[in-house]
């Protein structure tokens, strides 16, 4: 049984709190409020990433007829996550969540219990080959590896070599017509003291990357026609009231396909 500490904040539970979930404790809520004081756009940045993921999944289901999804660095699958969006559009959709955080996995399995179309498994992105070779993954996904992939809020925290290997392994495993949704931060984020301090307090090291670095890392995946979009605003018109100028300066989002 996973022993869950209520004394130390957990990033998955912090996301859960911001998304309106109930699987969080006072220490997580306090950590979010502190992070928001250090960087006033902290919560909105998280919500904007969730809305991007929702747009991306909707696009994959409605425009590309994808019905099977894998999500990496899932955290706690709370309010408005992939399974809710995909199943609302296609009741036969299947969703596989994954994370290396035992707290996220524990809560995730509790939330998803009783739904055979949704599962939660362990995956360390830095050792992705083990995940793709897993018989549990093969059993759930089946023979058709044409999938939609979520990689939101995690790209920023993976070192270069494991990240490059992940995209290569994923491309080898996935079938043509697969799509991946990604968010990250650009190089200017390291200039914002509040972001740096908030990450340090959460014991998270981040790796900001330029567009060119990202395009090299994700090879041989191909960007969709929108390319790399400033902010978490892929799929939105440029005059959308949802766009936050400060977030747009520091981050980006994109879809890539095989």
C-alpha positions as CSV (number, residue, x, y, z in Angstrom):
1,X,0.0,0.0,0.0
2,X,1.3,3.4,-1.0
3,X,1.9,5.6,2.1
4,X,0.9,9.2,1.2
5,X,2.6,12.0,3.1
6,X,0.5,15.0,4.0
7,X,3.5,16.9,5.2
8,X,5.3,17.6,1.9
9,X,3.7,19.1,-1.2
10,X,3.4,16.9,-4.3
11,X,3.4,18.3,-7.8
12,X,0.6,16.0,-8.9
13,X,-1.6,17.0,-6.0
14,X,-0.8,20.7,-6.7
15,X,-2.1,20.2,-10.3
16,X,-5.1,18.5,-8.9
17,X,-5.9,21.4,-6.7
18,X,-5.5,24.0,-9.5
19,X,-7.7,21.9,-11.7
20,X,-10.5,21.8,-9.1
21,X,-9.9,18.3,-7.9
22,X,-10.2,16.9,-4.4
23,X,-7.1,14.7,-4.1
24,X,-4.9,17.3,-2.4
25,X,-4.0,18.4,1.1
26,X,-3.5,21.7,2.8
27,X,0.3,21.5,2.2
28,X,-0.3,21.3,-1.5
29,X,-2.8,24.2,-1.5
30,X,-0.3,26.3,0.5
31,X,2.5,25.4,-2.0
32,X,0.3,26.5,-4.9
33,X,-0.5,29.8,-3.2
34,X,3.2,30.4,-2.6
35,X,4.1,29.6,-6.2
36,X,1.4,32.1,-7.4
37,X,2.9,34.8,-5.2
38,X,6.3,34.1,-6.7
39,X,5.0,34.0,-10.2
40,X,1.5,35.5,-10.5
41,X,0.6,33.5,-13.7
42,X,1.4,30.2,-12.1
43,X,-2.1,28.8,-11.9
44,X,-3.3,30.3,-15.2
45,X,-0.3,28.7,-16.8
46,X,-1.4,25.3,-15.6
47,X,-5.0,25.9,-16.6
48,X,-3.9,27.1,-20.1
49,X,-2.0,23.8,-20.5
50,X,-5.0,21.8,-19.6
51,X,-7.2,23.7,-22.2
52,X,-4.5,23.1,-24.8
53,X,-4.6,19.4,-24.1
54,X,-8.4,19.4,-24.4
55,X,-8.2,21.2,-27.8
56,X,-5.5,18.8,-29.0
57,X,-7.5,15.7,-27.9
58,X,-10.6,17.0,-29.5
59,X,-8.7,17.6,-32.7
60,X,-7.2,14.1,-32.7
61,X,-10.7,12.5,-32.1
62,X,-12.8,14.6,-34.5
63,X,-10.3,15.4,-37.2
64,X,-8.0,12.4,-37.2
65,X,-10.4,9.7,-35.9
66,X,-7.9,8.6,-33.3
67,X,-9.6,6.4,-30.6
68,X,-6.6,5.3,-28.5
69,X,-4.5,7.5,-26.3
70,X,-1.4,7.4,-24.1
71,X,-0.5,10.1,-21.7
72,X,2.9,10.6,-20.1
73,X,3.6,12.4,-16.8
74,X,-0.2,12.3,-16.2
75,X,-0.3,13.3,-12.6
76,X,-3.7,12.8,-11.1
77,X,-6.4,12.4,-13.8
78,X,-8.7,15.0,-12.5
79,X,-11.2,17.4,-13.9
80,X,-11.3,17.7,-17.7
81,X,-8.5,15.3,-18.4
82,X,-8.0,13.1,-21.5
83,X,-10.4,10.3,-20.7
84,X,-13.3,12.7,-20.1
85,X,-12.7,14.5,-23.3
86,X,-12.1,11.5,-25.5
87,X,-14.9,9.3,-24.1
88,X,-17.4,12.2,-24.5
89,X,-16.6,12.3,-28.2
90,X,-16.1,8.6,-28.7
91,X,-17.6,6.2,-26.1
92,X,-15.3,3.5,-27.4
93,X,-12.1,5.4,-26.9
94,X,-9.3,3.9,-24.7
95,X,-6.9,5.9,-22.6
96,X,-3.7,4.8,-20.9
97,X,-2.3,7.2,-18.3
98,X,1.3,6.9,-17.0
99,X,3.6,8.4,-14.5
100,X,6.6,7.5,-12.3
101,X,5.1,9.2,-9.2
102,X,3.6,6.5,-7.0
103,X,1.3,9.1,-5.4
104,X,-0.2,10.0,-8.8
105,X,-0.5,6.3,-9.7
106,X,-2.2,5.5,-6.4
107,X,-4.8,8.3,-6.7
108,X,-5.2,7.7,-10.4
109,X,-6.1,4.0,-9.9
110,X,-8.6,5.0,-7.3
111,X,-10.3,7.6,-9.6
112,X,-10.3,5.3,-12.6
113,X,-11.3,2.0,-10.8
114,X,-14.2,0.2,-12.6
115,X,-13.6,1.7,-16.0
116,X,-12.1,-0.9,-18.3
117,X,-11.4,1.6,-21.1
118,X,-9.0,3.6,-18.9
119,X,-5.9,2.3,-17.2
120,X,-3.0,3.8,-15.3
121,X,0.5,2.4,-15.4
122,X,4.0,3.2,-14.2
123,X,6.4,4.8,-16.7
124,X,9.6,6.7,-16.3
125,X,10.1,8.7,-19.5
126,X,13.9,8.4,-19.0
127,X,13.5,4.6,-19.4
128,X,10.8,4.6,-22.1
129,X,11.9,1.4,-23.9
130,X,10.7,-0.6,-20.9
131,X,7.3,0.9,-21.2
132,X,6.9,0.3,-24.9
133,X,8.1,-3.3,-24.5
134,X,5.7,-4.0,-21.6
135,X,3.2,-6.8,-22.2
136,X,0.7,-4.8,-20.1
137,X,0.9,-1.9,-22.6
138,X,0.6,-4.3,-25.5
139,X,-2.4,-6.0,-24.0
140,X,-4.2,-2.8,-23.4
141,X,-3.3,-1.0,-26.6
142,X,-3.5,-4.0,-28.9
143,X,-2.0,-4.4,-32.4
144,X,-3.0,-0.9,-33.7
145,X,-0.4,1.6,-32.5
146,X,-2.0,4.6,-34.2
147,X,-2.4,6.7,-31.1
148,X,-2.8,10.1,-29.7
149,X,-0.2,11.1,-27.1
150,X,-0.2,13.6,-24.3
151,X,3.1,15.1,-23.2
152,X,1.9,18.2,-21.4
153,X,3.8,19.7,-18.4
154,X,6.6,17.2,-18.5
155,X,8.8,18.0,-21.5
156,X,10.3,20.9,-19.5
157,X,11.6,18.5,-16.8
158,X,13.3,15.8,-18.9
159,X,17.1,16.1,-19.7
160,X,18.2,16.2,-23.3
161,X,19.4,12.6,-23.9
162,X,16.5,10.7,-22.3
163,X,14.1,13.1,-24.0
164,X,15.7,12.5,-27.4
165,X,15.6,8.7,-26.8
166,X,11.9,8.9,-25.8
167,X,10.8,10.6,-29.0
168,X,12.9,8.1,-31.0
169,X,11.5,5.1,-29.2
170,X,7.9,6.5,-29.4
171,X,8.3,7.1,-33.2
172,X,9.6,3.6,-33.7
173,X,6.7,2.1,-31.7
174,X,3.8,4.3,-33.0
175,X,2.1,3.8,-36.3
176,X,1.8,6.4,-39.0
177,X,-1.0,8.8,-38.3
178,X,-0.1,9.1,-34.6
179,X,-0.1,12.6,-33.0
180,X,1.6,14.0,-29.9
181,X,0.7,17.2,-28.0
182,X,3.5,18.9,-26.2
183,X,4.0,22.0,-24.0
184,X,7.2,23.5,-22.7
185,X,9.0,26.7,-21.8
186,X,11.3,28.8,-23.9
187,X,14.7,30.1,-22.8
188,X,13.3,33.4,-21.4
189,X,11.7,31.5,-18.5
190,X,15.1,31.2,-16.8
191,X,15.2,35.0,-16.5
192,X,12.0,35.1,-14.4
193,X,13.1,34.9,-10.8
194,X,9.6,33.8,-9.6
195,X,9.5,30.8,-11.9
196,X,13.0,29.8,-11.0
197,X,12.3,30.0,-7.2
198,X,9.0,28.2,-7.5
199,X,10.7,25.4,-9.3
200,X,13.5,25.2,-6.8
201,X,11.0,25.1,-3.9
202,X,9.1,22.2,-5.6
203,X,12.5,20.4,-6.1
204,X,12.1,20.5,-9.8
205,X,14.9,21.2,-12.3
206,X,13.7,22.5,-15.6
207,X,15.4,22.6,-19.0
208,X,14.2,25.5,-21.2
209,X,14.8,25.0,-24.9
210,X,14.6,27.1,-28.0
211,X,12.4,26.2,-31.0
212,X,15.4,25.0,-32.9
213,X,16.5,22.7,-30.0
214,X,13.1,21.3,-29.7
215,X,12.8,20.6,-33.5
216,X,16.1,18.7,-33.2
217,X,15.0,16.8,-30.1
218,X,11.7,15.5,-31.4
219,X,13.1,14.2,-34.7
220,X,11.9,12.2,-36.7
221,X,8.4,13.6,-35.6
222,X,7.0,16.3,-37.9
223,X,5.3,19.5,-36.7
224,X,1.8,20.1,-37.9
225,X,1.2,23.1,-40.2
226,X,0.8,25.5,-37.2
227,X,4.4,24.8,-36.2
228,X,5.6,25.7,-32.7
229,X,3.0,28.2,-31.2
230,X,4.0,30.8,-28.6
231,X,2.2,30.2,-25.3
232,X,0.0,27.2,-24.7
233,X,-2.3,28.5,-27.4
234,X,-2.1,26.0,-30.2
235,X,-5.5,25.9,-31.9
236,X,-6.6,29.4,-30.8
237,X,-7.0,32.4,-33.1
238,X,-4.3,35.1,-32.5
239,X,-6.9,37.5,-31.1
240,X,-8.4,35.1,-28.6
241,X,-9.2,36.7,-25.2
242,X,-7.7,33.6,-23.6
243,X,-4.2,34.6,-24.6
244,X,-2.0,35.9,-21.7
245,X,0.9,38.0,-23.0
246,X,3.2,37.0,-20.2
247,X,2.6,33.3,-20.6
248,X,3.0,33.7,-24.3
249,X,6.4,35.2,-23.9
250,X,7.8,32.3,-21.8
251,X,6.2,29.1,-23.2
252,X,5.1,27.3,-26.3
253,X,2.9,24.4,-27.5
254,X,2.7,22.2,-30.6
255,X,1.4,19.1,-32.2
256,X,3.6,16.7,-34.1
257,X,2.7,13.7,-36.2
258,X,4.3,10.5,-37.6
